[in-house]
Amino acid sequence: MALQVRPRRSVAKLPQYHPPLEGRAGMLRLDFNENTVGCAPAVVRALRRALDAGGLARYPEYEGAREILASYFGVSANELLMTNGIDDAIKLICDTFVDPGDELVIPAPTFSMYQFFQAVAAGKTRLVPYDDQVRLAATSIIKAVTRRTRWMALANPNNPTGTLISKADLRAILRAAPKVVVLVDEAYFDFSGETVLPWIHEFSNLIVARTFSKGFGLAGVRLGVLIANVELAGLMRRAHAVFPVNSLALVGALEAIRQEDYVRRYAATICANRELLCARLEKMGVSYLPSAANFVFVRVGDRAPEIARRLREQDILVRDWSHDPHLRRYLRLTVGTTAQTRRLARQFELLRPLMDTMDTGDGAGAWQDLVSYSPKERFA
Ligand SMILES: Cc1ncc(COP(=O)(O)O)c(C=O)c1O
């Protein structure tokens, strides 16, 4: 059957989609920075209670949930939008602010969905590479802004590097580009403890994103929030779907914040295990980046895909980027419980002969591939 329809030009130009790995159930999943033990049991019970035919038949009602979430984040309800995860929040930002040809500025590498939705919207992306110490100067971000720049996305901490942008740099960026929407994506806030949320009243161009997918263990349920001053939030509300999130996501998230202690304890364990993993990497002489998130970015060298495959044979999934020429020597390891971290470290040590030997003293050379990102290039 010959297809006679055609998509928008921007969609026709998109590279082939690489679907995330399927069949991950039953494996030790250290590949997508999820919570590795799951949400609090009370959240599952609340979701079970919510599963009645009458409730499922009704369209969701949002106002009560929005008030509770807003007060949890310390903002007012009209400063908050609920989205189907941060992914959907990114699409909403593009839907609201991006005309064809408009520009996005992002560090490279970073979370791929910013550039993806920007491309769907027929926008262009300017990449700002890190330096060879994986530092990102505020001045280089600011320099990348042009008259066409509509927004920038700064994941803090960044994915996949795990690195933070300092508050001073964020302030300088927000101040230098008041006509550019600045998304500070705090998906990993539960592990970093760093936030600029209180600044939404100080900077008219700031949007902060949070998610229930990571620390809270609700990636399958899909709930994120965007927070900004009332006027900026109002612009995005104009472009937003009427029923953007499902009613079960609300039940899950509201119970999850009631069980906040559970998340705090989980995050404390993960941060301790992150140090444990880094100590083991240090001992092995494997280059890694100090991380503020629930994952660690390591340089293993040209045989990264083989190492990932060998770990998979042991039922351990880690993130391998061999589809991206700049990231093919690196792996990203999600940090889990103490037992999970020890299991990963043990298997990783067995594979040490496959990894690069580098002087990790100052990491010299270890991050060169990241530096070579060309500002014009798009990455996978
Ligand atoms: C920086 C960053 N932002 C957003 C997301 C996606 O979050 P969500 O599950 O809420 O769509 C991820 C997921 O890996 C991420 O790393």
The ligand as an ORCA input file, in Angstrom:
! r2SCAN-3c Opt
* xyz 0 1
  C      17.754     15.812     32.444
  C      16.506     15.016     32.225
  N      15.341     15.664     32.092
  C      14.196     14.991     31.903
  C      14.170     13.614     31.834
  C      12.869     12.917     31.548
  O      12.025     13.004     32.632
  P      10.540     12.473     32.557
  O      10.559     11.016     32.872
  O       9.847     13.292     33.598
  O      10.002     12.739     31.188
  C      15.346     12.901     31.976
  C      15.329     11.425     31.886
  O      16.287     10.740     31.774
  C      16.553     13.618     32.170
  O      17.717     12.990     32.277
*
